[in-house]
Structure formats: structure tokens, C-alpha cells
Amino acid sequence: MPLRDLASGLAYCAINTATLGFQAPIAATIEAVARAGFGGIAPWRREIEGQDAAAIGRHIRDAGLVVTGYCRSSFIPAANRAVFDANVADNMRALEDAAALGAHHFVMVVGGLPQGSRDLAAARRQVAEGCGRLAVRARNLGVRLALEPLHPVYAADRSCLNLLSQALDLCDALEGETANPWVGTAIDVYHVWWDPNLAASIARAGQTRRIFGFHVCDWLVPTEDPLNDRGMMGDGVIDLPEIRAMVEKAGYSGLIEAEIFSARNWWRRPIADTLEVCRQRFATSC
Ligand code: ZN
């Protein structure tokens, strides 16, 4: 099957609102993304919490957009049981907003080591337990849980889930093999492009129907800040068409989401300009 044509198929493409630097309220962001012709949007909790998530969901649908992922979980591992329970509860509340928004999935960035800890294995056990509890609630709400493995540079402070294969192992442990999985992965090129086993892991994710989301940006050389110096698609060293081919050949038919944390560049530009460059780069560089 040939790859989808993103030049004439902007409806296959989505914008993660972080790409636009949170410069505008969510209502204006929804209108800007729809006006530019994209098919979907991935909002963040800071744009939704404290407001009427169902009404925002209706606004998004009325604008002709779908919600890909709702970003994102707060961190799960904790230094003691009470804080762990509170961390899980915080994400339970976010799942309700994900359902109210009509989000396809809730993005899980699971957290790294609790402060003062060196026990990475214990943090990973807490993540498995917390995700297990959240998965039950997510399924009841009709929201998929998308585990997003993060580049190992974040293992200490943002995510102890660092390989796609590791995320898939956790999916298997939580849910087993099923024709209609509620636990899967969000594959972000920024986090996985370097993985020598990427092709095999993407194929495995496809076989088990566990690719829920696909995020694109680029890896700049040099990178000034591993968190907020992501590049626009085509400006770095990631072979985006190659990875997209793996993902689509694995059966992924969902939207391709631009997610660019860029404090020194894209966040300083007018929203309409960034959206236009995203449109061009989806067509030429993905
Ligand atoms: Zn991502």
C-alpha cells in the first residue's frame, strides 16, 4: 500500500497545540488550526482544566477537527504511597476530561525517579501499577491509554519508559493480546528515531494494533536543550519518511501529529506562520 499523500491530505495531519507555544486561548487556537486545513488537534491540560471540557470538545468537532491525543498524564512514581495514590487520582480526573473532549486517547508521560531515589526498577513497577489502575478507568470512559516512551535522556526526570519495546511489554502485561486494545502507544519520532530495533518494534506495535498516535518533529544538530529545542520537520536528522513508512505499513491509519517544543524559534513566531510551515513540511518532509 502506498503511503498517504500528505500534500493533498492535510486532513491526515494534526497539530499538537504545544507547537504554537500556548500564545492564544484554546478557542482561538482551535479556529486557527481548522482554518489552516488540518484534520485534528491535540490540546493540553493547561488549556482545558477549569473549563467546560465537553463544550470545548463540541467546539473542536464543529470546527471540523478531531481530538487525537489529550496531553498528558502527570508523573506517577512517588516517594511514598500517599503521593503515589494522589498521582494516580490526578490522572483519573484528567481521563474524565479526555472523555468529555472526545479524545481518541490520553497521552501517558509516566514520570521518572521520585526525588531522592536511585531505584529505577521501583519507579517502573509503580508505573506499571498506576497504568493498570488508569487503564481500567480509561476503558470504562471509552478513552484509550497511549503510553509514550521517551528518549532515555529523560529517564531520571520525565519518563522511565524509554523504549517502544518496553512500552509494548507493559501493554502486553496490562491487557494481554486482544483484537481491540485500550492500552497502546504514542510513537514520537523525537524519542525513538535512534533505536536500532525501531523497525521491529513498530512492526510489533502494528501487529498488536497498539499504535494509537504518531508524533513528528525533528532532531536538530546541535540540540541546545533536549526538552524545548525540537526542530520543524525537515530541519534535522530524522528520516521522517522512513519512519512514517514503517508506521503506515504496520497498519496505522490515524493522524500524524506535529509536536514541536521550540522555545527559541517556533514559539516566538505568529501562530499562522508556524501552521503554514507545518503544512508545507508535512507535504515535503514527512
Ligand atoms: Zn510526543
Boltz pocket constraint, residues with backbone or C-beta under 6 A from the ligand:
constraints:
  - pocket:
      binder: B
      contacts: [[A, 148], [A, 186], [A, 187], [A, 188], [A, 215], [A, 259]]
      max_distance: 6.0
